[in-house]
Amino acid sequence: MERRIFNTSLLAGAGSFLIPQVVAAAPKTIRIIVPFTAGSGSDEGARFYAEKLGEILNRSIVVENKPGASGLIAVKTVLAEPADGNTVLLASNSVVAVNPAVNPNLGYDPFKEIVPVHGMGISSVAMISGKGSDINEIKDIQEKYRKIKAPLAVGNYSDGYRLISEWLSQALGVEVSPVNYKGGSPMVTDIIGNRLEMGLNDIGGILQMYRGGKLNVLATTGNKRDKELPKVPTMMELGYKDFETYVWTSLYMKKGTDAGWIKEFAAAVAKFQASDAGKAYEASRPGEFLSISMDEMGEFQRKEFNRFKSILEKSRKV
């Protein structure tokens, strides 16, 4: 477990000759629980947010990494604490939209046991191939694999990416064989070495290799081109009008937390995102802020869950 304190509570003013008989208890430290390892993109984002939110709320905020079990350990950590708003879950789309679609016996209900506070970031998915590959565009997949009638090996490192590969199979009319990895780095290494025909990754995880000419980005999955990949078309541009999906993160608290505190915390996130520091942070990364909160965030989460559930149901019928 890694734990860092970003902002300490303000100390009392100058001393006084009178010693107060009652001293108010200092507010509890706020913990942001991250279901990923230290050093990951989500962890880095959590630490930056923690620093800025600590300044806005005038509270001590720490980040704790609780990776494993597809996010279950992190969620259970939050659910084991009181609903006092001092334990916050950083959840990705995998934790609160994909996992419940894939596994009905998940061990937690992301729609009943936790409540959305505010979105953090959202980015489309990159479809990648190696520079030595004969797949340089999406149309190359159809031309090659419809001819040879063999499955296309598509690398992934989460259930969400695996479902997107199933969706790709349905859209292109080619058979796909998902290749599961424990993380994005080994998959990208195999792509660069041309040991894997195609892979799915977040843009932040492949951007430097793309800029260095080590791999191709065939398409992205948003409703518009990513600012970091202006020359790469979206699947929607290529004629797959419903092929829209994202990777995203959001903050959650345990159900039963005071609604006033949730609103205050959400307002602090919105204030940071609208600040000069927030705008600079957003400009330096792929994608953009997910600037929705509370009920609107919950509606978005439900929409994403239904999207992945539909993909899964269609794949089972094939």
C-alpha distance (Angstrom), angle and dihedral (degrees) to the residues before:
residue distance angle dihedral
M1 . . .
E2 3.78 . .
R3 3.78 118.6 .
R4 3.77 128.3 179.3
I5 3.80 130.9 173.3
F6 3.80 113.8 -137.6
N7 3.80 103.7 177.0
T8 3.76 131.0 19.2
S9 3.78 126.7 -150.3
L10 3.77 114.7 -96.5
L11 3.76 113.3 -98.6
A12 3.77 120.9 -124.9
G13 3.81 118.6 -87.1
A14 3.77 126.5 -96.4
G15 3.75 116.4 -33.9
S16 3.76 122.9 -94.0
F17 3.78 133.7 -149.7
L18 3.80 87.5 -126.5
I19 3.78 115.4 79.1
P20 3.83 110.2 -147.0
Q21 3.76 115.6 -126.2
V22 3.83 92.8 -144.5
V23 3.79 123.5 42.1
A24 3.82 117.5 -165.5
A25 3.78 113.3 -122.1
A26 3.79 114.4 -109.5
P27 3.82 114.3 -110.9
K28 3.79 114.5 -95.9
T29 3.77 118.0 -99.6
I30 3.80 112.9 -99.1
R31 3.81 113.5 -127.0
I32 3.80 122.6 -154.5
I33 3.80 108.0 -157.9
V34 3.81 113.6 -151.0
P35 3.84 119.7 -165.2
F36 3.81 92.2 -151.2
T37 3.78 136.8 73.6
A38 3.79 123.9 -88.8
G39 3.78 110.8 -87.8
S40 3.81 95.9 32.8
G41 3.80 120.1 125.5
S42 3.81 92.4 -105.9
D43 3.80 91.0 48.4
E44 3.80 91.6 51.4
G45 3.79 90.2 49.5
A46 3.79 91.9 48.7
R47 3.80 91.6 53.6
F48 3.79 93.3 49.8
Y49 3.80 91.5 48.2
A50 3.81 90.8 45.9
E51 3.78 91.6 55.8
K52 3.79 94.7 48.5
L53 3.82 96.2 41.0
G54 3.79 90.1 49.1
E55 3.80 88.7 57.6
I56 3.81 93.5 47.7
L57 3.82 96.3 44.7
N58 3.81 94.7 36.2
R59 3.79 89.3 -130.6
S60 3.79 136.1 124.9
I61 3.81 109.4 -106.3
V62 3.80 126.4 -173.7
V63 3.79 132.2 -175.2
E64 3.79 119.7 -136.1
N65 3.80 123.0 -170.0
K66 3.80 115.3 -140.4
P67 3.82 104.9 169.0
G68 3.79 126.0 172.0
A69 3.79 144.3 69.5
S70 3.83 92.5 53.8
G71 3.78 91.9 -67.5
L72 3.81 96.6 -45.4
I73 3.82 94.0 116.7
A74 3.80 92.2 54.0
V75 3.81 93.8 46.1
K76 3.80 92.3 48.1
T77 3.82 89.5 50.0
V78 3.80 89.9 58.1
L79 3.81 94.3 43.2
A80 3.82 91.3 51.3
E81 3.81 91.0 60.6
P82 3.83 127.6 77.7
A83 3.81 116.9 -88.6
D84 3.80 90.7 -111.2
G85 3.80 98.2 121.4
N86 3.79 94.1 -112.7
T87 3.80 95.0 107.6
V88 3.80 114.7 62.1
L89 3.81 127.1 -174.6
L90 3.77 121.0 -142.1
A91 3.79 101.9 -153.4
S92 3.78 130.3 -174.9
N93 3.79 124.1 -151.0
S94 3.81 87.1 -97.8
V95 3.80 92.4 61.1
V96 3.81 99.4 45.5
A97 3.83 105.6 23.4
V98 3.81 112.3 19.5
N99 3.81 101.9 39.2
P100 3.83 94.7 52.1
A101 3.81 89.8 49.2
V102 3.80 92.2 51.3
N103 3.80 99.1 38.6
P104 3.83 120.3 33.7
N105 3.84 89.2 -174.8
L106 3.76 94.0 57.4
G107 3.78 99.3 142.6
Y108 3.80 93.9 -117.4
D109 3.80 137.3 47.8
P110 3.83 110.9 -130.8
F111 3.80 90.6 -164.6
K112 3.80 98.7 50.1
E113 3.80 108.9 26.7
I114 3.81 100.9 44.3
V115 3.79 131.5 35.7
P116 3.81 128.3 -147.6
V117 3.78 118.1 -109.8
H118 3.80 107.1 175.9
G119 3.80 139.3 -31.1
M120 3.80 120.9 -108.9
G121 3.80 113.5 -171.8
I122 3.80 140.0 -13.5
S123 3.79 131.3 -167.1
S124 3.77 137.4 165.5
V125 3.81 124.7 -111.4
A126 3.80 121.3 -102.1
M127 3.82 121.0 -136.8
I128 3.78 106.8 -150.1
S129 3.81 141.6 -173.5
G130 3.79 134.9 177.5
K131 3.79 123.5 -92.0
G132 3.80 89.9 -117.7
S133 3.80 92.6 53.1
D134 3.79 123.6 106.7
I135 3.82 87.3 -136.6
N136 3.78 106.5 90.4
E137 3.80 99.2 144.1
I138 3.80 135.5 28.1
K139 3.81 91.2 -107.7
D140 3.82 89.0 60.0
I141 3.82 88.8 66.4
Q142 3.78 92.5 58.7
E143 3.78 94.2 43.7
K144 3.80 93.5 50.1
Y145 3.78 103.6 37.2
R146 3.76 98.7 40.1
K147 3.79 86.9 54.4
I148 3.80 99.5 46.9
K149 3.83 93.0 34.9
A150 3.80 92.8 -142.9
P151 3.80 127.9 128.0
L152 3.79 119.9 -94.0
A153 3.81 111.4 -124.3
V154 3.81 108.4 -133.2
G155 3.80 120.1 -174.8
N156 3.80 122.2 -139.3
Y157 3.80 138.4 161.7
S158 3.80 103.0 -158.5
D159 3.78 140.7 37.0
G160 3.78 89.2 -106.4
Y161 3.78 93.3 58.9
R162 3.79 90.5 42.8
L163 3.80 90.1 55.8
I164 3.80 90.2 48.8
S165 3.82 88.6 54.9
E166 3.81 88.1 53.0
W167 3.79 88.6 50.3
L168 3.81 89.7 50.6
S169 3.79 89.2 53.0
Q170 3.80 90.7 53.3
A171 3.81 93.2 46.0
L172 3.80 97.2 47.4
G173 3.78 98.2 35.7
V174 3.79 94.1 -126.4
E175 3.77 130.5 120.2
V176 3.79 115.3 -105.6
S177 3.79 129.1 -158.4
P178 3.84 110.2 -159.2
V179 3.80 114.5 -139.7
N180 3.80 111.3 -157.1
Y181 3.82 122.4 -145.3
K182 3.79 131.0 -178.2
G183 3.79 91.6 -128.0
G184 3.77 144.8 -2.0
S185 3.81 97.0 -102.2
P186 3.83 98.6 65.0
M187 3.80 90.3 44.4
V188 3.81 92.4 52.2
T189 3.82 89.3 47.3
D190 3.80 89.5 56.5
I191 3.80 90.9 47.0
I192 3.80 91.7 52.7
G193 3.81 90.3 46.8
N194 3.83 90.7 49.2
R195 3.79 91.8 -121.6
L196 3.82 89.0 121.9
E197 3.79 124.4 45.6
M198 3.79 99.1 -148.3
G199 3.80 141.5 -2.4
L200 3.80 143.3 -172.8
N201 3.79 120.9 -133.8
D202 3.77 142.6 149.8
I203 3.78 113.3 -91.4
G204 3.79 94.4 -117.3
G205 3.80 90.0 59.1
I206 3.82 95.2 56.5
L207 3.79 105.1 27.4
Q208 3.81 98.4 99.4
M209 3.81 92.5 46.5
Y210 3.80 90.2 49.4
R211 3.80 92.0 49.7
G212 3.80 88.9 48.0
G213 3.81 91.0 55.6
K214 3.80 94.4 -114.8
L215 3.81 98.6 123.0
N216 3.79 144.0 13.9
V217 3.79 126.5 -116.1
L218 3.80 105.9 -149.2
A219 3.80 98.2 -175.4
T220 3.78 143.9 -30.5
T221 3.79 128.9 -130.0
G222 3.81 106.2 -131.7
N223 3.78 129.2 102.9
K224 3.81 89.4 -107.4
R225 3.78 137.3 24.5
D226 3.78 116.6 -82.6
K227 3.80 114.3 -109.2
E228 3.82 89.3 -126.7
L229 3.83 92.8 52.3
P230 3.82 104.3 39.5
K231 3.81 93.9 157.0
V232 3.82 95.2 51.5
P233 3.83 115.6 92.2
T234 3.77 124.4 -136.2
M235 3.79 121.7 -120.7
M236 3.80 87.2 -114.4
E237 3.82 90.4 57.3
L238 3.79 89.1 51.8
G239 3.79 90.9 58.8
Y240 3.81 102.0 -91.1
K241 3.79 92.8 116.9
D242 3.80 97.5 179.4
F243 3.81 96.2 43.4
E244 3.79 98.1 109.0
T245 3.79 123.7 134.4
Y246 3.78 139.0 140.0
V247 3.78 147.6 -164.7
W248 3.80 111.5 -125.5
T249 3.78 145.0 162.0
S250 3.79 132.5 -144.8
L251 3.79 140.0 173.6
Y252 3.83 122.1 -112.0
M253 3.79 137.7 -177.5
K254 3.78 131.6 -159.3
K255 3.79 114.8 -85.0
G256 3.79 111.3 -99.6
T257 3.79 93.9 43.7
D258 3.79 112.9 139.8
A259 3.81 108.6 -85.6
G260 3.80 91.6 -140.9
W261 3.81 92.1 57.7
I262 3.81 92.1 46.9
K263 3.80 88.9 52.6
E264 3.81 91.5 48.2
F265 3.81 92.5 48.8
A266 3.82 91.3 47.3
A267 3.80 89.8 50.4
A268 3.81 89.5 53.2
V269 3.81 90.8 53.5
A270 3.81 90.8 48.6
K271 3.82 90.1 48.9
F272 3.80 91.5 52.6
Q273 3.81 92.8 47.8
A274 3.81 90.8 51.7
S275 3.82 93.6 47.6
D276 3.80 125.9 97.4
A277 3.82 89.3 -109.5
G278 3.79 90.1 51.0
K279 3.79 93.5 48.8
A280 3.81 90.9 49.0
Y281 3.80 90.6 49.7
E282 3.82 91.7 49.5
A283 3.82 92.1 48.2
S284 3.80 91.2 53.5
R285 3.81 94.8 57.7
P286 3.81 139.1 57.4
G287 3.78 116.7 -98.1
E288 3.77 122.4 12.5
F289 3.77 143.0 -97.2
L290 3.79 116.7 -65.1
S291 3.79 91.9 -131.9
I292 3.79 101.2 -173.4
S293 3.77 129.2 102.9
M294 3.79 145.7 -164.6
D295 3.83 113.0 -21.2
E296 3.79 93.9 12.1
M297 3.79 90.2 50.0
G298 3.80 89.2 49.6
E299 3.80 91.4 52.6
F300 3.80 90.4 50.3
Q301 3.81 90.8 49.9
R302 3.81 91.2 51.6
K303 3.80 91.0 49.1
E304 3.80 90.8 52.0
F305 3.81 91.3 47.6
N306 3.81 90.9 52.2
R307 3.80 90.8 48.1
F308 3.81 93.1 55.8
K309 3.80 92.4 41.1
S310 3.82 89.2 55.1
I311 3.81 91.8 50.0
L312 3.80 90.5 50.9
E313 3.80 93.2 48.6
K314 3.81 92.0 49.5
S315 3.81 92.1 48.9
R316 3.80 90.6 53.9
K317 3.78 90.9 54.3
V318 3.79 93.7 53.5
